[in-house]
Amino acid sequence: MSDAPTPGRLADEEHLAVLGYEGKFDRSMSLWANFALGFTYLSPLVGVYSLFATALATGGPPSIWWIVIVACGQMLVALVFGEVVSQYPIHGGIYPWARRLWGRRYAWLAAWVYIWAMIVTITAVSEFGAGFVTSLLGIELTPASTLFIALGLLLLALAINFSGTKWLARIARIGLFAELIGVIGLGLYLLLFQRHHSFSVFFDSMGTEGDGSYVPVFFASALAGLFLFYGFEACGDVAEEVADPARRIPRAMIMTILVGAVSALFSFAGYVLAAPNLEDIVAGKEGDPIPAILEATLGTAGAKVFLCVAILAFISCVLSLQAAASRLLYSFARDGMLPGHRWLSKVSERNKVPTNALIVACTVPALICVLIYFNEGILFSVTSFAILGIYLAFQMVVFASLKQRFQGWRPAGPFSLGKLGIVVNVLALAYGLFAMYLLAKPGESGDFFTDWVVLLGLGVVLISGLAYLFIARPDRLSDAPSGDARHVADEIRRRTGQVSVR
């Protein structure tokens, strides 16, 4: 498409120049490729498969309603992000948004938490994906086989990412197709032809509350939805590789939430209603029930076909995660905010990708996979920390956006909520705080480490980040723009002929 400016719109490279950067990437990513990247990162197939048994054993079939609750809450967050990225369509997402809305130190801490959460998420998805590969190949799922397969997934994703943005977009689209078959297609088939239970089961706790109230049990099952609905922000992580990003990325984020919610509902509901042994799953007697459900409903051959589709989805998810993490690292390093920033901010002249940042986004998760090999029990805790860390980073951007609005900022990108912006912003912050409370609330098992490990992990990341920030002062090494939301909005309006209200 043409990059010539039109009324109310800056050309992509002119918009980037207004923000203080010059283009170094190929803008070869379309709206659908950008949506595919966000959707395969969000990955309903991965999310439902990973926590299906845990959600049912905790809250029973009604835990499905968390998919609806969290989708609505995250849509509010996505709308706030849409206005921000429409004004700031630059690489890195969370980091540059927090920097331009608040300041360098605030953004450094948000990005530090988000980077670690993303790296841990890459690790978790690679580990969960190993189960599909072993099932397909008929290999016993052991710590050793899990480690080697997880490392193989990481290296395969790295090789594809090294090949450039066009291949990233192609594989993301293949992953999108696999996801839609694996969640909507299979979910519909199970709902229409393999139902063993009525829809009323979604209002039946099946005794999960014991002798007490169901309310705390229902809240405890919130992870079923909270683990699913992040990844839409990855659409903004690759902004400088998208044509017309100020318009397309907000649309891609909204599409990711909507399609992700529908897909997850079909998938989760289909598995529940088709489960021949639902009572055993809810009782916690089946730790990995989905393969048995597939075998019973699709037969051996059909289950194998689904496993192939699922593996494609996992590969695409790891690929999208790596790509998003590398662009965040690149954006962080480009502003001089990380040790080794010159090395990390190098872009391949041939393929136009940040190769060194990609190496880091593969190597660190690989090292965590080795740690999990020696202590399998930390995988669930690691996953929970990743979710809390990402939600915290999200809310730092939401809060910074609200602060700017109260100071007079009116977003100047082509995507705008108008007068509803401040209302949506307040609701998004309220939802985020509620979600973080659910994620951070200590357990009640009686084991200190098990009950507090998520908060302990977040504490370690925050304390180490703050220590580095105030000792090394990376914010002083960078002269990149910060806290300029109102100024940039005025400049965009001046260049596009809009009337400023200030």
C-alpha positions in Angstrom: 0.0 0.0 0.0 1.1 3.6 -0.5 2.7 5.3 2.4 1.7 8.8 1.2 0.1 11.0 3.9 -3.7 11.5 3.7 -5.8 14.0 5.6 -5.6 13.2 9.3 -2.8 10.7 8.8 1.0 11.0 8.8 3.1 8.8 6.5 4.6 5.9 8.5 8.2 7.1 8.3 7.2 10.7 9.0 5.2 9.6 12.1 8.3 7.7 13.2 10.5 10.8 12.7 8.1 12.9 14.8 8.7 10.3 17.6 12.5 10.7 17.3 13.5 7.6 15.3 14.3 6.5 11.8 13.1 3.4 10.1 15.4 0.4 10.0 12.9 -2.4 9.4 10.8 -3.6 6.4 7.1 -2.8 6.8 6.0 -6.1 5.3 3.5 -7.1 8.0 -0.2 -6.7 7.0 -3.2 -6.3 9.3 -3.9 -10.0 9.1 -0.3 -11.0 9.8 -0.2 -8.6 12.8 -3.4 -10.1 14.1 -2.0 -13.6 13.5 1.1 -12.7 15.6 -1.0 -11.5 18.5 -3.5 -14.4 18.3 -0.8 -17.1 18.2 0.9 -15.4 21.2 -2.4 -15.3 23.1 -3.0 -18.9 21.8 -6.3 -20.2 23.1 -5.3 -23.7 22.3 -2.2 -23.5 24.4 -4.0 -21.7 27.3 -7.0 -24.1 27.4 -4.8 -27.2 27.1 -2.3 -26.0 29.8 -4.8 -25.2 32.5 -8.0 -27.2 31.6 -7.4 -29.9 34.3 -6.3 -27.3 37.0 -9.4 -25.1 36.3 -11.9 -28.0 36.6 -10.2 -29.5 39.7 -10.3 -26.1 41.4 -13.7 -24.6 40.4 -15.5 -27.2 38.4 -17.3 -26.5 35.0 -18.4 -22.9 36.1 -14.7 -21.9 35.8 -15.5 -21.4 32.1 -17.1 -18.1 33.0 -13.7 -16.6 33.8 -13.0 -16.7 30.0 -15.9 -14.2 29.6 -15.0 -12.1 32.6 -11.3 -11.8 31.7 -12.0 -11.2 28.0 -14.2 -8.2 28.9 -11.6 -6.8 31.3 -8.7 -7.3 28.9 -10.8 -5.6 26.1 -10.8 -2.5 28.2 -7.0 -2.7 28.5 -6.7 -3.3 24.8 -8.7 -0.2 24.0 -6.4 1.9 26.2 -3.3 0.3 24.5 -5.0 1.0 21.1 -5.0 4.8 21.8 -1.4 4.7 23.0 0.0 2.7 20.2 -1.9 4.8 17.6 0.1 7.8 18.8 3.3 5.8 19.5 3.6 3.1 16.8 7.2 2.2 17.7 8.9 -1.1 18.6 8.8 -2.5 22.1 5.2 -1.9 23.2 5.1 -1.7 27.0 8.5 0.0 27.4 8.2 2.9 25.0 4.5 3.5 25.9 5.4 3.7 29.6 8.4 5.9 28.8 6.5 8.4 26.7 3.6 8.5 29.1 5.6 8.9 32.3 9.4 8.8 32.3 12.6 6.9 31.9 12.9 5.2 35.3 9.2 4.3 35.4 9.5 2.7 32.0 12.7 0.9 32.9 11.0 -0.8 35.8 7.9 -1.7 33.7 10.1 -3.1 31.0 12.3 -5.0 33.4 9.3 -6.8 34.9 7.7 -7.4 31.5 10.9 -8.8 30.0 11.3 -11.4 32.7 7.6 -12.3 32.5 7.8 -12.8 28.7 11.0 -14.9 29.0 9.3 -17.1 31.6 6.2 -17.4 29.4 8.4 -18.6 26.5 9.8 -21.2 28.8 6.4 -22.3 30.0 4.9 -22.7 26.5 7.9 -24.6 25.3 7.6 -27.0 28.3 3.8 -27.5 27.8 4.4 -28.1 24.1 6.7 -31.0 24.8 3.6 -33.0 26.0 2.0 -32.8 22.6 5.2 -33.9 20.8 5.8 -36.9 23.1 2.1 -38.0 22.6 2.4 -37.8 18.8 5.7 -39.7 18.7 4.7 -42.2 21.3 7.6 -41.2 23.6 7.4 -41.4 27.3 7.0 -37.9 28.9 9.9 -37.7 31.3 12.0 -34.7 32.5 14.7 -35.6 30.0 12.3 -35.8 27.0 10.5 -32.6 28.1 13.9 -30.8 28.3 15.2 -31.9 24.9 11.9 -31.2 23.1 11.5 -27.8 24.8 15.0 -26.9 23.7 14.2 -28.1 20.2 11.1 -25.8 20.0 13.1 -22.8 21.2 15.9 -23.4 18.5 13.3 -24.0 15.7 11.6 -20.8 16.6 14.9 -19.0 16.7 15.8 -20.3 13.2 12.5 -19.1 11.7 12.8 -15.7 13.4 16.4 -15.3 12.0 15.0 -15.6 8.5 13.1 -12.3 8.7 9.8 -10.6 9.2 8.2 -12.2 6.1 8.8 -15.7 7.4 7.6 -14.7 10.8 4.4 -13.4 9.3 3.9 -16.6 7.2 4.4 -19.0 10.1 2.1 -16.8 12.2 -0.6 -17.2 9.6 -0.1 -20.9 9.5 -0.3 -21.0 13.3 -3.5 -18.9 13.2 -5.0 -21.5 10.8 -3.9 -24.3 13.1 -5.3 -22.5 16.1 -8.7 -22.0 14.5 -9.0 -25.6 13.5 -7.8 -26.8 16.9 -10.1 -24.6 19.0 -13.1 -23.5 17.0 -13.3 -26.5 14.6 -12.7 -29.2 17.1 -14.8 -27.4 19.7 -17.8 -27.2 17.4 -17.4 -30.9 16.5 -17.3 -31.9 20.2 -20.3 -29.7 21.0 -22.5 -31.0 18.1 -21.6 -34.6 17.9 -19.8 -35.8 21.0 -21.8 -34.3 23.9 -22.1 -36.5 27.0 -23.4 -33.7 29.3 -26.0 -30.9 29.1 -25.2 -27.2 29.1 -26.5 -27.0 32.7 -23.2 -28.5 33.8 -21.6 -25.0 33.5 -23.7 -24.0 36.5 -22.9 -27.1 38.6 -19.9 -26.8 40.9 -19.9 -30.6 41.2 -18.9 -30.4 44.9 -15.7 -28.4 44.5 -16.7 -26.1 47.3 -16.9 -28.9 49.9 -18.9 -27.8 52.9 -18.1 -24.1 52.4 -19.2 -21.3 50.0 -18.5 -21.7 46.3 -17.4 -18.0 46.0 -13.8 -18.4 47.2 -13.5 -21.6 45.1 -14.7 -19.7 42.0 -12.2 -16.9 42.5 -9.4 -19.5 43.0 -10.2 -20.9 39.5 -9.7 -17.4 37.9 -6.4 -18.6 36.4 -8.4 -20.4 33.7 -9.1 -17.0 32.2 -6.2 -14.9 33.4 -3.7 -17.2 31.7 -5.4 -16.8 28.4 -5.9 -13.1 27.6 -2.5 -11.6 27.2 -0.5 -11.6 24.0 -2.6 -9.0 22.2 0.1 -6.4 23.1 2.5 -8.3 20.9 0.8 -6.6 17.9 2.4 -3.4 19.1 5.8 -4.9 19.8 6.5 -5.1 16.1 5.0 -1.7 15.2 7.9 -0.6 13.0 7.4 -3.7 10.8 3.7 -3.0 10.1 2.3 -0.9 7.3 0.0 1.9 8.6 0.5 0.7 12.2 -1.3 3.6 13.9 -4.6 2.3 12.4 -3.9 -1.4 12.0 -2.4 -2.3 15.3 -5.4 -1.2 17.5 -7.7 -3.2 15.2 -5.5 -6.2 15.4 -5.5 -6.0 19.2 -9.3 -5.9 19.4 -9.6 -8.8 16.9 -7.2 -10.8 19.0 -9.4 -10.5 22.1 -12.7 -11.1 20.3 -11.6 -14.1 18.3 -9.5 -15.4 21.2 -12.6 -15.3 23.5 -14.9 -17.1 21.0 -12.2 -19.7 20.3 -11.5 -20.4 24.0 -15.2 -20.7 24.8 -15.7 -23.3 22.1 -12.6 -25.2 23.0 -13.2 -25.3 26.8 -16.9 -26.0 26.5 -16.3 -28.8 23.9 -13.8 -30.6 26.1 -16.1 -30.3 29.2 -19.3 -31.6 27.5 -17.5 -34.4 25.6 -15.5 -35.7 28.7 -16.7 -39.2 29.4 -15.1 -39.0 32.9 -15.9 -35.5 33.9 -16.4 -36.4 37.5 -12.9 -37.9 37.7 -11.4 -34.7 36.1 -13.1 -32.4 38.6 -12.0 -34.7 41.5 -8.4 -34.2 40.4 -7.9 -37.8 39.4 -7.0 -37.0 35.8 -3.9 -34.7 35.6 -3.8 -34.6 31.7 -7.4 -35.4 30.6 -7.4 -33.9 27.1 -5.5 -36.7 25.3 -8.1 -39.2 26.7 -11.0 -37.0 25.6 -9.5 -36.8 22.1 -8.9 -40.5 21.9 -12.5 -41.3 23.0 -14.1 -38.8 20.6 -11.8 -38.8 17.5 -10.2 -42.2 17.7 -6.5 -42.9 17.5 -6.0 -41.5 14.0 -8.1 -38.4 14.6 -6.2 -37.7 17.9 -2.9 -37.9 16.0 -4.1 -35.4 13.4 -5.2 -33.0 16.2 -1.8 -33.4 17.9 -0.1 -32.3 14.6 -2.4 -29.2 14.5 -1.6 -28.5 18.2 2.2 -28.8 17.7 1.9 -26.2 14.8 0.1 -23.9 17.2 2.7 -24.3 19.9 5.6 -23.7 17.5 3.8 -20.5 16.3 3.2 -19.4 19.9 6.9 -19.8 20.8 7.8 -18.0 17.6 5.5 -15.1 18.3 6.7 -14.9 21.9 10.4 -14.8 20.9 9.7 -12.2 18.2 7.9 -9.9 20.7 10.5 -10.4 23.4 13.4 -9.6 21.0 11.7 -6.4 19.8 11.2 -5.3 23.4 14.9 -6.0 24.2 15.8 -4.1 21.0 13.7 -1.1 21.9 15.1 -1.1 25.4 18.7 -1.4 24.1 18.2 1.2 21.4 17.6 3.8 24.1 20.8 2.8 25.9 18.9 1.3 28.9 20.5 -2.1 29.2 24.0 -3.5 29.7 25.4 -4.4 26.3 22.9 -2.1 24.7 25.1 -1.6 21.5 25.3 -5.4 20.9 21.6 -5.9 21.7 20.4 -3.1 19.4 22.1 -4.4 16.3 19.8 -5.2 13.4 20.7 -7.6 10.6 21.4 -5.8 7.4 20.3 -8.8 5.4 17.1 -9.9 7.1 16.2 -6.7 9.1 15.7 -8.4 12.4 17.4 -7.8 15.8 19.5 -11.0 15.8 21.4 -10.5 19.1 18.2 -9.8 20.9 16.6 -12.9 19.4 19.6 -15.0 20.7 18.9 -13.7 24.3 15.2 -14.4 23.9 16.1 -18.0 23.1 19.1 -18.6 25.5 17.6 -17.4 28.8 14.4 -19.5 28.4 16.6 -22.5 27.5 18.5 -22.0 30.8 15.2 -21.9 32.8 14.2 -25.1 31.0 17.3 -26.7 32.5 16.4 -25.5 36.0 12.9 -27.0 35.6 14.6 -30.3 34.5 16.2 -30.4 38.0 12.9 -29.3 39.8 9.7 -30.1 37.9 7.6 -28.6 40.6 8.5 -25.0 39.8 6.8 -25.0 36.4 3.3 -24.0 37.7 4.8 -21.4 40.0 6.9 -20.0 37.1 3.8 -19.8 35.0 1.8 -18.0 37.7 4.7 -15.5 38.2 4.7 -14.8 34.4 1.0 -13.9 34.4 1.3 -11.6 37.5 4.4 -9.9 36.0 2.7 -9.2 32.7 -0.5 -7.9 34.4 1.7 -5.6 36.5 3.5 -4.2 33.4 0.1 -3.7 31.7 -1.3 -1.8 34.6 1.8 0.5 34.8 0.9 1.6 31.2 -2.8 1.9 32.0 -2.0 4.0 35.1 0.5 6.2 33.3 -2.1 6.8 30.5 -4.7 7.8 33.1 -2.2 10.2 34.8 -1.6 11.9 31.4 -5.3 12.2 30.7 -5.8 14.0 34.1 -2.9 16.3 33.0 -4.7 17.2 29.8 -3.5 14.6 27.3 -5.8 13.9 24.4 -4.5 11.0 22.3 -3.7 12.2 18.8 -3.5 8.9 16.8 -6.1 7.9 14.2 -7.6 5.4 16.7 -9.5 7.3 19.4 -12.1 6.6 22.0 -13.0 10.3 22.3 -14.8 11.4 25.5 -15.1 7.7 26.5 -11.4 7.4 26.8 -11.1 8.4 30.4 -14.0 6.2 31.4 -12.5 3.2 29.7 -9.1 4.0 31.3 -10.6 4.1 34.8 -12.4 0.8 34.3 -9.3 -0.9 32.8 -7.3 0.1 35.9 -10.0 -1.1 38.3 -10.1 -4.5 36.4 -6.3 -4.8 36.4 -6.0 -4.2 40.1 -8.7 -6.9 40.7 -6.9 -9.4 38.4 -3.6 -8.7 40.1 -5.2 -9.3 43.5 -6.5 -12.7 42.3 -3.1 -13.6 41.0 -1.1 -12.4 44.0 -3.3 -13.7 46.7 -1.3 -16.3 48.7 -2.5 -19.9 48.7 -3.8 -21.8 51.7 -1.9 -25.1 51.4 0.1 -24.5 54.6 3.4 -24.7 52.8 5.1 -21.3 52.9 7.0 -21.6 49.6 4.1 -23.0 47.7 1.7 -20.3 49.0 4.0 -17.3 48.5 6.2 -18.3 45.6 4.5 -16.0 43.1 4.9 -12.9 45.3 8.4 -14.0 46.2 9.3 -14.3 42.5 7.9 -10.9 41.7 9.7 -9.5 44.7 13.0 -10.8 43.5 12.5 -9.3 40.1 11.3 -5.9 41.5 14.1 -5.6 44.1 16.9 -6.6 41.6 15.5 -4.2 39.0 15.3 -1.3 41.5 18.8 -2.1 42.8 20.2 -1.9 39.2 18.2 1.1 38.4 19.4 3.2 41.4 23.0 1.9 41.4 23.8 1.8 37.7 21.3 4.6 36.7 20.7 3.4 33.1 18.2 6.2 32.7 21.1 8.7 32.8 22.7 7.0 29.9 19.8 7.7 27.6 18.7 10.9 26.0 15.7 9.4 24.1 12.4 11.3 24.5 10.2 10.6 27.6 7.1 12.0 29.2 6.1 13.9 26.0 2.6 12.6 25.4 1.0 16.0 25.2 3.8 17.6 23.2 3.7 14.8 20.6 -0.1 14.9 20.4 0.1 18.6 19.6 2.8 18.0 17.0 0.8 15.3 15.3 -2.3 17.5 15.2 -0.2 20.4 13.8 1.2 18.2 11.0 -2.2 16.6 10.1 -4.1 19.9 10.2 -6.2 19.0 13.3 -7.3 21.6 15.8 -5.6 21.3 19.2 -7.6 21.8 22.3 -4.7 23.1 24.3 
